[in-house]
Amino acid sequence: MHSVFAAIGRFSVRFRWPVVVLWIAATIAAAHFLPSLSSVTQNNNTNFLPASAPSQHAASLATPLEPSGTVNIPVVVARSSGQLSSADTDAINRLQKELAAEPTVSKVKDVGRAQDGQAEQLQVVAGQPAKGGSNQQQADETLVDNLRSAVSKASMPGDLQTHLAGQIAANVDNSKQGGKTGNQMQMVSMLLIVVLLLLVFRALLAPLVTLLPAVLVVTMAGPLVAEAAKHGLNVSSLAQEMLIILVLGAGTDYGLFLVFRVREELRAGLPPKEAVAKAVARVGESITFSAGTVIAALLSLLAASFGIYSNLGYPLAIGIGLMLLAGLTLLPALLAILGRAVFWPSKIRPGVQKVGLWGRISGAVVQRPVATLTAGLLLFGGLAYFATGYSSGGFGGSTSAPSGSDAAAGQTLLAQHFPRTAANPTQVVFQLPKAAWDDPGVLATAQQKLQSASEFKDVTGPLDPNGLALTPSQYTELHTALGPAQDLPPAPPGLTAPKGAGAATVGKERTALAKAAAAGQGATARRAPLVDGRFTVSEYEAYRATASYVSADGRTVQYSTALTAGDASSTAAMNAVPSIRAQVADVAKTIGATDNGVVGQAPGLYDVSNTSNNDMKSVIPIAIAVIGVLLALVMRSLVAPLYLIVSVGLSYLAALGLSVLLFIKLGHSGGLVFILPFLMFIFLLALGEDYNILVMTRIREEAHDLPLREAVKRALNATGTTVTSAGLVLAGTFAVFAIVGGSSPNGSQMRDIGAGLALGILMDTFLVRTLLVPSTVVLLGRWNWWPSTLRHQNDFSASRTTSPEAVTAMAGTGTGGDTGSDTGGIRGRVLDGAGSPVASAAVTLIDAQGRQHGRTASDGDGRYRIDAPGAGMYVLIGSAASRRPQATEVSVDHAPVELDLVLSGATGLTGSVREADDGGPLPGALVVATNEHGEVVASSTADGEGEFELVELLPGVYTLAVSAARHRPAALPVEVVQDAADRHEILLERLHFAVGQEPRSR
């Protein structure tokens, strides 16, 4: 695996310019040629419910009233004062014709005048594509835009207000507002990330370089997801907003992983391009598996039955997949191009890494793992207890249009002039065994039962469709005389008027009737005769309005209700749905209905919440299993994934409990948005494992050369800042989601989601990943790596170091600092590779600037002790004859540091060069070692005794070439073995020359 990422790193560095150009070109092409994401999002979450949901069944029952494949959009015309005049009626008729002329509009119904005579309501019936996907959203937007254009063409009088209303218009305006909110969220998120990264890096270019790949991916991913939506993928407004936050947050995390490692390699002395390539080789696996856990968690959503979840997985997985590709190619290319300038004005100097805050904290963690773990479990367990108080709230895709929009004005007029049920009604639907006009008594019985039920505040039905009451017998008589209400024209056909003045006469009649009704003279109004002498205009209009409540065949009826619990979008209304459905079932039984149902936002929202809770039971186990497998692969362990996933579960429950405490217990909210527990688990599981992977892979890397406690301290010192910085960035982006999204129509729900996830991530990064998990690692010891071979490498307690390069052993429980003067010193033993003591070894202590602060020698048992002048970071050097010296970083606090030095035997060649004839030494003979490629790797000159020494040779086969003046050169193969100094005796034959033929020196 390491070789794969090493190759990727070399590729990205070598072809850095083509990589950057390709990414920029692809981003521009996607943004230019593909649709925008905001154009395909859907705001109504009930569109994502499975067909088996009760609210969906009820909607199918209501199909005869609202045929499938059509949508109804109310258009409200009203005067701010006074009643509608005959001229207004003419304008309304003109508007009706303009609306009917628009494409996809099948008819425009005049559903009646308000009882106060100040407003008229038209209903536009239009065709619609099959439910789902971007086609529906685009069709809705096109329809609403066309209808508003028709309103403009109708040239309505200036004192008339004309506005679209209803859910479709509100959704379109919300979608447009959502696009603006998404842009605001992206800009504020990027600004916040740049500010945080400036504080983290203390450099000008590093924040921009870290963020740029994420910005390009957000720009590219949106159009790609929108293109997928054109082919049937449903995309919610939540997916649009989460895509921005997730890609910017996770992308910045991956950037931090890589940039911090590049800085570390530069400090180790590598040139910039080599540092980038090595950093990719080191953290590429961590980044890949981190992204893999997120993608796995997102794709596990496909098992959900609720469409908003199953369709959330694909868009976000596309974004994370692109971010992974950019993190392994584009970011390394940018870092290779800019080199050290990325960190300007900070200066990256090679040298010993200093112990930071997390280095000191890690010292306390490994010294007191039981206390750390116990305190953490008590804190998180206490917060998790509050999760038992969780109750679900709303998130149905608000019927409230954005403030100041055309739809918001239309909703206001509906609520002002028409029955309260018209604004956001909950529809009760009954299927009757026979036509309603054949047994009109059931209409009155149903309305009386519903009106008397405590669950309903207002009820409007077939016998009072526009506020004017009809008796059951009147309803039957009107149907017998006039036929289906759906077929009646706005003007009564039996009303005559002078030629050319029909509309004005009808308008005056209607105005007189409205004035009488407003004055409480309903009976007088009803006695106003039509020309045929049978019905009044008010009776005609009331019957015509029943078309919205009784189907053409009379067997499906519905009642529009306002709920006692409050607006249908509220949590209280959602919680009342079981009682409402039970009451409706009782009424259905009373009137002998064959089927019944409840349609509207509250029942749809209840089904959404219920479906969501059920999905958690199926999706979460799948996500845990898949991520567990990925963790086992990257950790090469079956034990570590178990407690890592448990840690995420504990973090999730604590975060949910904290949200309950803040918003429900202290904030007195009716409930948390239903989607919060689901999203919190998925994202904390996936993103929490990001940080787990970074920390644990670094611990594993260090554990190859260090005892586990020292490996944990070294890893936390190196990754603690990375993890907490990444957590701050990601939590900050979710905070932006809460603040900016909080200004949208679904503001309270966005606040819950953003704040809940931000708090969960902060607790996860600052407490779980950096304190609880490392303490668990220390307590489990070698069992962390079971069954991998690394488990056996940690079986002995003595320190092992295999390289003279920067091997750290940090210990101590104090807070430390550079100014302390009373330290416990450094003590330990000097051992050879087999664990035996090395006597008389020199032990020297120097600081990061190379100043010597102490020197001692080991005793007969290899023991030594050396004091440091104060707390801080030092380098301890051990050396002995015929052994490789060892340099080890050591952090000194106010407690004694136990550190064993391991001095391996010298690996190299020694020997002598002598005369073949008499065995005498050949001083000045040249000995050269070449590798298999003929490259010179070491050379030595024989001393006065003919002795030579070649040291620091890597194990392998070499060729020794030996030459001396007036001697025949020799070459022989030799093998260098680890921890051995082989000796070779080399004999050179003297060259014999005839007199006068001795070569002359040149």
N, C-alpha and C positions, 0 to 999 in steps of 0.2 A: 504493500500500500504506500509506503514511504517513497518508493521509487516512482510511482505514478505521479504523486504530487510534486516530486522533485522535477520530473519531466515537464509538468504543466508550468511550474515556476520558470524553468529555463526558457520554455517556449514564449511565455508572456513577456519576459525580459528581452529576449532576442528580437521578437517581432513586435515590439512595443508600439511603434508608430502605426503599422497597419491595424493592430488591435484597436487602438483608440479611434482611428478614422472609421473603421467598420462599425463600432458601437454608435458613434455619432450619426453616421449615415442611416443606420437601421432605425434609430429613434426618430429622426426627421421624417423618414418614409412612413413609419407607423402613424405618426401624428398627422401627416398630410393626407394619406390615402385611406385611412380607416376611420370609422365613426367614433364619436366621443362616447365615453362611458355614461355620462349623464343623460344622453339621449335614449338610453335603453333601460334605465332603471325603473323598477316598479315600487310604489309606495304602499300599496295595500297588501298587508301580510296574509290576508285570508286567501289571496290568489295562490298561495303556496300550500294550502291545506290538501290532504288526501281526499279523494272522493267519498271515503267512508265516514268522514266527519259529519256529525249531526247538522251543523250549519250548512254544509254543502248539500246534504239531503234535503233540507228545508228550501234551499235555493232552487233545487230541481223541481220541488213541488210548485214553486211560484212561477215556473217557466211559462204557463199559459198567460200569466199577466205580463211577464216580461220575457218574451221569447228568447231562446238562446241565440247567440250571434248578433244581438242588438244591445245597445246601451241607451239609457234615457238621461237626457241632460235638461234640467229645469232652466228656463229663462224667465226672469222676473222683471216686470215693467211696473213702476210705481211712481206716484206723485209724493213729494215730500209733505205737501199740505193740500187739502181739498180732494174732491173725488174725480175719478176719470171722466172726461168729457167725451162727446161724440167725436171730436177731432182726435182725441187720444185713441178712441176705438179704431178710427181709420188708420192711424199710425201703427197700431198693433196689428191690424190686418195686413198692412204693407210689410211689416216686419216678419209676419208669419210666412208670407210668400218668399221673401228674401232667404229666410232660413231653409225653407223647403227646397230651394233651388240649389243648395250646396251639395257637392258630391257625397255619396254614401248616406245622405239623409233620406229615409223612406217616407216619413210623414212628420208633421208638426201638429200636435194636439193642443187645443185650447182647453186646459183642464179646469178653468173657472176663475171667477173674480172673487177677491177677498170679501169677507162679510162687511168690512168697513168701506168698501167701494173705492179704495185708494190704489189697489194693485191688481194686476192680472198675471196669471202664471201660464206660460206655454211649456210644453214638454216636447223636446226634439227626440225622435226615435231614429237611430242611425245604425247601420250595419257595422260589425266589428270582426276582426280576424279571430281565429280560435284562441282561447285563453292561453296566455303564457308567451314568453319570449319578448324580443324587442319589437316585433311587428305590432303587438297590441299597444305598447306604450307609444310607439311612433304614430300609430293610427289615432290614438286618443289625442296626442298633441296636435296632429294635423286637423282633426275634427274641431277641437276647441278653438284653434287659431282661425279656421274657416268661419265658424259661427260668430266669433267676435268681429271678423271682417264683415259678415253679413249685417251685423248690428250697425256698423259704421255706414254701410251702404244704404240702410233703410232711412237714414237722416231723421232720426227720432227728434221730436220737439225738445228744446233745450231744458224745459222744466220737467221732463220725464227721465227717471233713472232706469237704465236697462242694463242688467248684469246677468251673467251665467252663474249658476249655483250648483250644488250637489257634489258628490264624491269625485266624479270624473274631472270636473273643472278644478276642484281643490287639489287633486293628485297632480294634475299638469302644472299648476302654479307651484306646488311643493317641489316637484321635480326640477323646475327651473331655479327655484330658490336653493334646492339641494346642490345644483351645479355650482352656484355662487358660494354656498357654504363649503363645498369640497375644495374650491380654489382658495378660499380664506384659510381653511384648515391646513392645506398644503403649504401655503406661504408662511403662516405662523409657526408651523411645525419646523420648517427648514430654518427659520430665524432662530427659534429656540435651540435647535440642535447645534447651529453654528456658534451661538453664545456659549453653550455648555462645552463644546469641544475646544473653544478658545481658552476656556478656564482649565481644561484638562491638559491640553498640549502646551499651552503658553507659546503658541506659534501661530503664524498668520495663514499659511497655506495648508497645514495639516487638516484643519476642520473642513476646508473646501474640498480637498482631495478625498477625504473620507466620505463626505456627503454626496459628491458628484455622481458616483455610480448609482446610488439609491434614487437620486432625482431622475436620472435617465431611465431607470427601470420603471419608476412610477409613470413617467411620460409614455413609455412604450407599452407597459402592461395594460393600461386603461383601454387604448384602442384595440389591442388584441382580444381582451375580454369582451369588448363591445362587438367585435366581429363574430366571436363565438355566440353571443346573444342573438345575432341575426340568424343563426342556424338552430335556434331553439332553446338556448340556455337562458333560464330565468335569472335575472340579476336584480337583487333588492337594493334599495338606497343604502341599507346598512353595509352591503358588500362593497359599494363604491367608497364609502367613508373608511371602512376597515382596511381596504386595499392600500389606501394612502398611508394610514397610520402604521400598518404592519410592515410594509415594505420600507418606509423611511426608518422605522424603529429597528427592525431586524437587520436591514441593510447597514445601518450605522454600527450595529453590534458587530457584524462580521468585519466591517472596516476597522473597528477598534482592535479586534483580535489580531488582524494582520499588521496594522500600523505600529502597535505597541511592540510586536515581535520584531519588526524591522528595526525599530529604534534600539531594541535590546541587542540585536546582532551588530548594529553599527557601533555600539559601545564595546562590543567584544573585539572590535578592530577590523571587521570585514569591510571591503569596499562596498559602495551603495548597491551596485547591481548584484553582487554576490549575496549581499545581505537580504535583498528582496527575494532572490531565488531560494535561499535557505529558509527564509521565513515562510514562504509558501509550502515548502517541503515539510516544515515543522507543524504549521497550524492548518494546512489545507485539509487534513483529515478531520480536524475538529470542526472547521467551518462546514465541510460537506455533511458530516453526520449531524451537526446542529440544524442545518437546513433540512436534512432528511427527516429529523424528528418532527419538525414543523409541518412539512409536507405530508408525512404519515398521519399526523393528527388531523390535518385538514381533510385528507382523502377518506379518513374513517367516517367523516360526516356523510359520505355517500350512503351509509347504512340507515340514515335517518329517514323517517317517513314524511317529516315536515319539509316541504320544498325549500324554505328559506335556509335550512341547514344544509341539505344535500346540495343545493345550488350555491351555497357559500363556499364549499370546499374547492371547486374548480377555479373560480377567479383568484382566490388567495393563493392556491397552490401554484398557479401560473406565475403570479408575482414573485413568490419565494424562489421558484425554479430559475427565473430570470436573474434574480438577485444573487443566487449562488453562482451562476455562470459569470456574472459581472464581478463578483468578489474574487474569483480565481483567475480572471483574465484582465479585465479593464483596470481594476485597482492596482494590481502589480505593475501593469504597464505604465500607469501614471506615476507610481512611486519610482520606477526605474528611470523615467524621463527626468523627473525633478531631482532625484538624488537627495543629498543632504539639505537642499533648499526647502524641502517640505517642512523641516523643523525650524526654519529661520523665524525669529532671531535667536532662538535657543541654539546652543552649541553642543553637538553630540561628540563628546570626547571618549576615546577608548579608555577603559579603566575598570576598576572593580565596582560592581553594582552596590549602591548604598542600600541600607536597610530603611525602608519607609514605614509608614504607619501600619500597613498590613503585615509587614515583617515583624513588628513588635507585637501586634495583636496575635499573630500566629504562634509566637513564643508562649503566650499565656494559654492559648487553646491547647497546644500539645502538652503543656505541663499540667493542665487541669481539664482533661477531656470530659470526665464524669460530671464535674460541676457545670461546665459549659452546656453539655447536652441536657442535663436535668433542668437548668434554668430555662433553656429554650423550649423544652417540652411543656413546662408549666405555663410559660407565656402563651405559646401557640395553642395549647390545650384550652386555656381560659378563653381565648378569643374564639376558638372553634365552638365552644359551648353556645355562644350567641347565635350560631348558624341554625340552631334548632328553632329560633324565632322567625325564620324566613317565611315570608308570604309573598305571593306573586302579585305583580301589578300589571298595568297595561302597556301595550306597545303595538297598537293595531294599525299604524299608518293613519295618522291623525286626519279627521274630517275637517279640522280647522285649517283654513287656507292661510298663507302668509299674510301678515298684517299689511293692509294697504293694497292688496291685490283685488282684481275684478271678482274672483270667486268669493273672497271674504265679504265684499260688499253685497253680493248676491245672497250669501248665507244670512247676512244681517236682515235683508228685506224679507226673506222667507220667515225668519223667526218673528219679525215685527208684524206682518200682515196676514199670515196664514197660521193654521193651528200649529202649536208647538211641536207636534209630531212631524211636521214637514221638514224641519231643519236637519235632524239626525235621527230618524225614526227607527224603532225596532219593530219589524213586521211579524205579525202572527198570522200564519197561513193554515187554512183548513181545506181539506178535500172532502166535498159533500157527495152523498150517494145519488143525489138528483139536483137539478138546477135550482138555484136560490129563489127565482121568481115563482117556482112551483111550490115552495114551502118557505115563504119569506119570514115566518116566525123564528126560524133558527138564526136569522141575522140579528134580530132584536135580542134573542136569548144570549147569543154569544157576546154581543156588545155589553149587555147588562152584567153578565158574569165577569167579563174582563174588567169592566169599569169598577166593579165592587171589589176586585182582588187588590190586596195591599201592594202587590208588586208593580201596579200600573198607576201612573198619575193622570195621564190623559189618554183617551182612546178615540180614534177616528176610524169610521168604517163606512160600509155601503149606505147606511141610513143617515149619515151626516157628513158626506164626503168633502164639502167645502164650508162647513159651519152651519148650513141650513138643513134642518131636520126633515126627514121623510118618514112616513109610517110604513109598516110592512105592506099594507094594502095599496098605498100610493105607489110603492115601488113596483108591485106586480102590475098595477093598472098602467103605469108609465111604460113598462116593458111591453105589455100587450099592445099598446097604442103606437109606440115609437120604434120598437125593435131593439136590437143590441145597442147599448150606449156607445160602443166603440165606433159606430157608423154615423153618429149624429154630427152635423156641422155646428160651428159656433153660433150662428144666427138661427133662431127658431124658424123652421120652414113654414109654419102656419101664420107668421106675422107679416101683414101686408103694409105697404107704405107707398107714398106717391113715387112715381117713376123718377129714378135718379136720386132718391133720398132714403133708400132702404137702410143703409148703414147708419145714417144719422138718426132715423126714427128708432131703430133698435137701440142705439146708444142712449137716446133720451129715455126710453122705457127702462133700460137697465139702470140708468142714473136715478130715476125716480124710485125704482124698487130698492136700490141700495140705500137711498136716504131713508126710506120707510123702515128698512131693516135696522139701520143704525139708530133710528129713533125708537126702536122697540115695537114697531108696528108690523111685526112679522105676519100676523093674520091678514092685515090689510094688503100686505105685499102679495100674500098667496092668493087673495081674492082678485087681484088685478087680472083681468081676463086677457087671454090671447084672442086673436082674431077668430079662431075656430071655436072659442068658447069653452074649451075643456081644461087647459092647464095654464098656469101662470108662467112667466119667464123664469122666475126663481126656481119653480119646480122643474122646469126643463133643464136649467143649468145644473141643478143639484143632481138630477138623474144622469146628465151627460158626464158629470164628474165621477160617477160610480164606475166608469170604465177602468179607473186605476185600482179598484177594489174587487171587482167581480170579472171573471174571465168571460170570454165570448160565449162559452157553452154553459156558463152559470154554475159549474161544479167546483170551481176554485175561488175562494174568497180570502181576502186578507184584511187585517186591521193594522193601522199605523198607531203605535203607542209611544208615549213618553214614560220613562221608567222612574219609579219613586226613588230608586237608588241614586239617580243623577244622570248626567250625560252618558250616552252609550259608550263613550270612549274612556270613561273613568274606571278605576279599579273596583270601586263599589258596585258599579253596574255589572262588571265582569263576574264578580263573586256572587251576584244575585242570579246568575243564569240558571243554575240547577233548580232553584225555587221557581223561576219563571217557566221553565220547561215543564215542571211538574204541574203547575197551575194550568198551563195551556192544555196539557194532556187531560186534565179533569174536565175542562170546558169541552174539549173534543168529544169526550165520552158522553157528556150531557146532551150535546146536540146531535150525536150519532154520526160524527165525521169518521171517514174511513182512514184518514191520515192527517197528521198535523206536524208543524215545525215552527221554529223561530228563526227569522232572518235579520241580520243587521250586524253592527259592529260589535256589540257586547257578546252575543253568542259566538260570532266568529273569533273574537279575541279569547274567549274562554276555551274554545277548541284548540286555538293556537297554543295557549299555555298548557293545556292538558297533553296535547301531542308532544310539545317540547319536553315535558317532564318524562313522558314515556320513552322518548328518544334517548334521553340520558342513560336509561337502563341498557340500551343496546349499543350505543355508540361508544360510551366511555370504556367498557371492557375491551372493545376492539382497539381503541387508541392505546390503551395501556399495554396490550399484548404486542402490538406492532412496535411501539417505542421501546418496550422491553427488549425485543429482539435486536433492535438497532444498538441499544446500549450494550448488550452482551457482545456484539460484534466489535464495537469500538473499544470497549474496556477489556476484551478477552477474558471476561469473568462472568460467572453465573450468580455471584453473591452481590457484587456492587449494584447491578440494576435493581435488585429488590429494594434496598434501602433508599436508593435514589428516587424511585417512583413513590415510595412511602413518604419521603420528604416532600415531594410535590403535592401529594394528597393532603398532608398536614398543612402545608402552605396554603392550599386552596381553601380548606375549611376555615382556617384562621382569617383569610382575606374576606371570605363570605361573611363570617361572623362579625368582622369589623364593619363591613358595609351595613349589615343589619343594625349594629349598634349605633352607627352614625345617622343613617337615613330613616330607620323605622323607630328605634327606641328613643333617640335624641331628637331627630328631625321630624318625628310624627308623620312620616309618609305612610300612605295606605299600603304600600308594598313596593318591592323592588321589581324593576322591569323583568319580565319572565325570562328573557334571553340571557340575563347576566350570569346566573350560575353555570349555564351551559358554556358560554364564551369564556368565562373565568377559568373553568376547568381545562378546556381545550388549550387556551393560550398559556396559562400557567404551566400546564403539563409540557407543552411543546417548547415555550420560551425558557421555562425553568430548566429544562434539560439542556438547552443551549449552554447555559452557564455551568451546569453540572459537567458537561462534556469538556468544556475548556479547562476547568479546574482539575477534573479527574485525569484527563489525558496528560496534563502537565505533572501531576503527582506521579503518575505512572512513569513518565519520562525520567523524572528525577530519581525514582525508586530503583532504577536500573543501576545507579551508581552510589546511592546513599541509603542508610537505614531509613525506615519509613517515617519516623518522627522528623528527621532532618529533611526528608523529601517533601513532607507536608509544609514545613516552614518555608522552604525554598520556593515551592510552587505558589503558596499564598502570597509571598513577597512579590513574586513576578506577576501573578494574575489578579490579585485583590483589587488593584486600581482599575484594571481592565474591566472586571466584572461589575464593580460598583459604578464606574463611568458609563458602561453600557446600560446598566439598570436605570441610572438617572436619565439617560437619553430616552430610553423606551418609556419610562414612566412619564417623562415630560411630554412625549408625543400623545400619550393617552390623556394627560391632563389637558392638552390642547383640544383633544376630541371632546372632553367634558365641557370646556369653557366655550369654545366656538360652536360646537354642536348644541350646547345648551340654549343658544339663541334661536334655534330652529323650532318649527311647530311641535316636534317631539322632544323639546328641550330637557324635560325632567328625566326622560328615559336615557337620553344621550349622557346626561350628567351621571346617572347611576352607572352606566357601562364604563365611561371614561374614568371616573373617580375610583370605582371598584377595582378595575384592572391596574390603575396606577398605584394604588395602595398595595395591592397584592404583589406587584413586581418589586416595589421598594422593600417590602418585608422579605421577599424571596432572595433578593440580591444582597442586602446588607446583613441579614441574619441567617437565613437557611444555608445558602451556598457557601458563605464565607465563615460560618461558625459551626452550625449543627452538622453539616456534612463532613468537614474536616475532623471534628471531634469523633464522629462515628468511625471514620477511616482509622484514626489512631487506636481506638478501642478494639476494632476488629483485627488490626495488625495484618499479618500475612494472609489471613483468610479473605481479605478484600479481593485478591487476585485468583482465588480458586476457580477453576482447576489449572490456570496457566502456569508456565514454568517460573514466572516472576515470583510466585508464592515461595518457592524454595530459595530464591536468591535473597529473601529477607529473613531467613531462618536464624542467622547468627546475629548477635547483638553488637559486635564490634563494627565500627565504621569501616566502610569499604569505599575507596576511591580508586578509580582506574585511570585517571588522566591528571596531568599536572595543571590543567586549565580550569580555573574558576569553579571549583567544587565547593559548595557552600554548606556549612553546618552552623545554623543559627539557633541559639538557645537563650534561655533566661526568661524570667517572668515579670521583671520590672518594666516600667514604661520606657526606660532608657533615655538616651540623649547624648549629645556630643559633649556636654559639659560636666558629666559625672566624673568623680575622681576615686570613688571607693568601689572597686569591682571585686568579684570573687576570683578573678584570674582564670587562666586556661590551664587545664591539666588533662592528662591522658597517657597513652602509651604509644611508642613507636614500634610498629610490627612489620614483618615481611609479608609477602604474598600468601604464605602458608599460615599466618597467624602467630608466628614465633616472634619473641622480642628482639629488637635490634638495639644493642648497647652502643653508647658513645656517639649516637646520632646527633648532629647539630640541629637545634630548633631555634628559628629566628622569627621575631614578630616585627612586621613593618606596617605602616599605614598606607592609605590609597595613594599618597604622594611619594612613596618609596622611602620614607624616613624610618630608620630602625628604632624600635622602642624596647627591645629586649632580646637576649640570646642566652640559651642554656644548652645542656647536653643530656641525653637520656642515660639513666643508670643501668645497672646490669639486668634489671627486669624490663628495660625499655620504657620506664616511667619518666615523665617530665612534668614540670610546672613552670609557668611563665606568667608574669603579671602584666596587665595592660594599664596604661596611664589613665584611662577613663573609658566610659561607655562609647561604643561606636563600632564601625566596621573596619576590620584589619585583615591582613594576609599573613598566614602562618606557613613558614617554609621549613620543611624537614629534608635533611640530606645525610648521606653516609657513604663511605667508600664502597665502590663497586655496586652502587644502587642508584636508581633513577630518583632525582629529587622530586619532592611533592609540594605544590603550592595550593593552599586551601583557604578560601574566604571564611571568616568567622565573625559573627556578630556578638559583641560583648555588651551585656547589660550589667545589672547590679547583682546578679547571681552567678555562681561558678559555672563555667562552660566545660563540659566533658567532651573531649574530642581525641580520637585515636587517629594517628597518621599511619598510612600504609605505604611503605617504600618497597616497590617491586625491584627485583634483581635487575641489573643492567642488561639490556638487550643489545647485543652487538658482537663484534669480533675483536679478538686480541691475538697476538702472536709475535713471531720474530722472523727476520729475514737474514739468512746466513749463507756462507760460501758452501757450495756443494762438495768442494774438494776437502777442505779442512774444518768446516763447521764454524768458521769465524764469523762474527757479526758483520753486517753491511750497513754501517751508519749512512743516513741520507737516502736509503732506498725509498722509492715512491710506491705506495700501496693505494690503488684506486678500486672502489666498488661500483659496478654498474648494474642496473636492473635489466629486466628482460627486454626492454626497448633500447638498450644501449646507452641509457642516460646515466651520467655520473651522479651518484647519490651521496657518496662520502669519499674522503681521501685522508691519508695520513703519511707522515714521513718518519722513517725509523730513527730512533734515538741512538745514542752512542753505543748502546748494548744491542742494537738491531731490533729493539722492541717497537711495536706499533699498536695502536688501538683505534678501532672504528666504533663509535657509539651512536645511540639513538637511531638504530636501523629497525625498520618494521619487520616483523616476521615474514620470511619468504626466501626465495632462491636468488642468489646474486653471482656475479662473476668478479673474481679478484684478479686484477692485472698488476703485476709487480715488476719493477724495472730498477736497475742500478747501473752506474757507469761501468763499462768494460765487462758487462755480464749479459747473458742471453735472457730477455724478458720471459716471464712465465704468466700463464693464465690458468685459473682453476675454478670450478663451480663450488660454491659453499651454500649452506642453508642456515638461516638465522631462526632460532627457536625462541618463543616468548619466555621471558624471565631467565634467559641463559646467556652467558658470555663465552662462546666457543673460542678455543685457542687453536691456532694453526701455525705450524712450522714450515716455512717456505725456503726452499734451497734453490739458489741460482747458480748456473754453471758459468765459469769464467770463459770469456772469449779469448782464443789464442790466435795471434797474428804473426805472420812471417816478418823478418827484419825489414824495416822500411815500409811495412804495410799498416802499421798502427794508425788508426784514424786520427786525423788532425782535428783539434777543437775548432769550432767555428765561431 
